[in-house]
């Protein structure tokens, strides 16, 4: 709006008998078109776009580390009792709430909380045991 009135002030001598309202709208329209053209040329990339170009090695290393961690957790999950494994998978991997996961497993939510706690604890203990040994 500020740019519209600034341009109207600069070009007031070009104002011809139209109503002032329609003339201001035409000035505003031209300001909008200029703004749109100027910003259409600028393509702003996400910050991650440039990071991925310059840090491909870091990205690759991070993805490999994540893949190894996921494989390790999957291996640890396989050694858990089924109910503990399903509780951890439903809540932590698939993102279900505790209530939703309990409904899927057809158990009380309080029982689900116990299974989830025990499953996570077993994973932590086994992971700590691998790191110590």
MODELLER restraints for C-alpha pairs under 7 A, 6 or more apart:
rsr = mdl.restraints
at = mdl.atoms
rsr.add(forms.Gaussian(group=physical.xy_distance, feature=features.Distance(at['CA:4:A'], at['CA:27:A']), mean=6.20, stdev=0.5))
rsr.add(forms.Gaussian(group=physical.xy_distance, feature=features.Distance(at['CA:4:A'], at['CA:28:A']), mean=5.12, stdev=0.5))
rsr.add(forms.Gaussian(group=physical.xy_distance, feature=features.Distance(at['CA:4:A'], at['CA:31:A']), mean=6.20, stdev=0.5))
rsr.add(forms.Gaussian(group=physical.xy_distance, feature=features.Distance(at['CA:8:A'], at['CA:24:A']), mean=6.94, stdev=0.5))
rsr.add(forms.Gaussian(group=physical.xy_distance, feature=features.Distance(at['CA:8:A'], at['CA:27:A']), mean=6.59, stdev=0.5))
rsr.add(forms.Gaussian(group=physical.xy_distance, feature=features.Distance(at['CA:52:A'], at['CA:59:A']), mean=6.95, stdev=0.5))
rsr.add(forms.Gaussian(group=physical.xy_distance, feature=features.Distance(at['CA:76:A'], at['CA:123:A']), mean=6.11, stdev=0.5))
rsr.add(forms.Gaussian(group=physical.xy_distance, feature=features.Distance(at['CA:77:A'], at['CA:85:A']), mean=5.73, stdev=0.5))
rsr.add(forms.Gaussian(group=physical.xy_distance, feature=features.Distance(at['CA:83:A'], at['CA:115:A']), mean=6.78, stdev=0.5))
rsr.add(forms.Gaussian(group=physical.xy_distance, feature=features.Distance(at['CA:84:A'], at['CA:115:A']), mean=5.16, stdev=0.5))
rsr.add(forms.Gaussian(group=physical.xy_distance, feature=features.Distance(at['CA:84:A'], at['CA:116:A']), mean=6.10, stdev=0.5))
rsr.add(forms.Gaussian(group=physical.xy_distance, feature=features.Distance(at['CA:84:A'], at['CA:118:A']), mean=6.75, stdev=0.5))
rsr.add(forms.Gaussian(group=physical.xy_distance, feature=features.Distance(at['CA:84:A'], at['CA:119:A']), mean=4.64, stdev=0.5))
rsr.add(forms.Gaussian(group=physical.xy_distance, feature=features.Distance(at['CA:85:A'], at['CA:119:A']), mean=6.39, stdev=0.5))
rsr.add(forms.Gaussian(group=physical.xy_distance, feature=features.Distance(at['CA:87:A'], at['CA:112:A']), mean=6.82, stdev=0.5))
rsr.add(forms.Gaussian(group=physical.xy_distance, feature=features.Distance(at['CA:87:A'], at['CA:115:A']), mean=6.28, stdev=0.5))
rsr.add(forms.Gaussian(group=physical.xy_distance, feature=features.Distance(at['CA:87:A'], at['CA:116:A']), mean=5.22, stdev=0.5))
rsr.add(forms.Gaussian(group=physical.xy_distance, feature=features.Distance(at['CA:88:A'], at['CA:116:A']), mean=5.67, stdev=0.5))
rsr.add(forms.Gaussian(group=physical.xy_distance, feature=features.Distance(at['CA:88:A'], at['CA:119:A']), mean=6.34, stdev=0.5))
rsr.add(forms.Gaussian(group=physical.xy_distance, feature=features.Distance(at['CA:88:A'], at['CA:120:A']), mean=6.92, stdev=0.5))
rsr.add(forms.Gaussian(group=physical.xy_distance, feature=features.Distance(at['CA:90:A'], at['CA:96:A']), mean=5.85, stdev=0.5))
rsr.add(forms.Gaussian(group=physical.xy_distance, feature=features.Distance(at['CA:90:A'], at['CA:101:A']), mean=5.89, stdev=0.5))
rsr.add(forms.Gaussian(group=physical.xy_distance, feature=features.Distance(at['CA:91:A'], at['CA:97:A']), mean=6.13, stdev=0.5))
rsr.add(forms.Gaussian(group=physical.xy_distance, feature=features.Distance(at['CA:91:A'], at['CA:98:A']), mean=6.50, stdev=0.5))
rsr.add(forms.Gaussian(group=physical.xy_distance, feature=features.Distance(at['CA:91:A'], at['CA:101:A']), mean=6.44, stdev=0.5))
rsr.add(forms.Gaussian(group=physical.xy_distance, feature=features.Distance(at['CA:98:A'], at['CA:109:A']), mean=6.59, stdev=0.5))
rsr.add(forms.Gaussian(group=physical.xy_distance, feature=features.Distance(at['CA:99:A'], at['CA:109:A']), mean=5.69, stdev=0.5))
rsr.add(forms.Gaussian(group=physical.xy_distance, feature=features.Distance(at['CA:102:A'], at['CA:108:A']), mean=6.04, stdev=0.5))
rsr.add(forms.Gaussian(group=physical.xy_distance, feature=features.Distance(at['CA:102:A'], at['CA:109:A']), mean=5.26, stdev=0.5))
rsr.add(forms.Gaussian(group=physical.xy_distance, feature=features.Distance(at['CA:102:A'], at['CA:112:A']), mean=5.59, stdev=0.5))
